[in-house]
Amino acid sequence: MRKLAKPVVFVLALAPLAGLIFIVLTGRTSANPAEDILLTTGIWALRFLLASLAITPLRRLTGWNVLIQYRRMLGLFAFFYATVHLCSYIAFDRVFAFGEILADIAKRPFITAGMAAFTLLVPLAITSTKGWVRRLGRRWQLLHRLVYVSAAAACLHFVWKVKVVIGEPVYYAGVLVLLLAFRLVWRFRPSGGFRRQPARA
């Protein structure tokens, strides 16, 4: 069963993209298909990013060490959907007008935050292989802590994009705050406190 779990998670992670393609091809989008594509891919990039960050807290709280094997996959899917999101913006929103894209980055805060979030994910995706883990050693963990900065920038991007401080954007920001709080509490926990559960599958 464990051997089948990873391929199943991989296929399920592609389901949002498959559903989006089906909706577009069958003409079931709203009056603004480009906006639908941008919003869907952006939300799923953020969801996968937060899911990857949630793996370590879940593993520590439950003792299910098997969860760690999904962290890299979820992180790479976050980068994948973020790439599709960015490419959709370049192709559908700005129609490859790179001058306008640079102007957006400079003048529109939500674009600035989104580009920062994506840029920070690039080195994390590149160094996600076992070879890079060996080459970087302890520096690998320091580098990959940037994922929290990327997630914060992504949450800002979403909040500033929809221009609301209630609802879905705030929920994602709240999840990130909880994950950051857990990391801090775990790091500075009293000696011997928060004992891990016995490892189990």
Secondary structure as GFF3:
##gff-version 3
##sequence-region A 1 201
A	DSSP	alpha_helix	2	25	.	.	.	ID=ss1
A	DSSP	alpha_helix	33	62	.	.	.	ID=ss2
A	DSSP	three_ten_helix	65	70	.	.	.	ID=ss3
A	DSSP	alpha_helix	71	88	.	.	.	ID=ss4
A	DSSP	pi_helix	89	93	.	.	.	ID=ss5
A	DSSP	alpha_helix	98	107	.	.	.	ID=ss6
A	DSSP	alpha_helix	109	126	.	.	.	ID=ss7
A	DSSP	alpha_helix	130	136	.	.	.	ID=ss8
A	DSSP	alpha_helix	138	144	.	.	.	ID=ss9
A	DSSP	alpha_helix	146	162	.	.	.	ID=ss10
A	DSSP	alpha_helix	168	187	.	.	.	ID=ss11
###
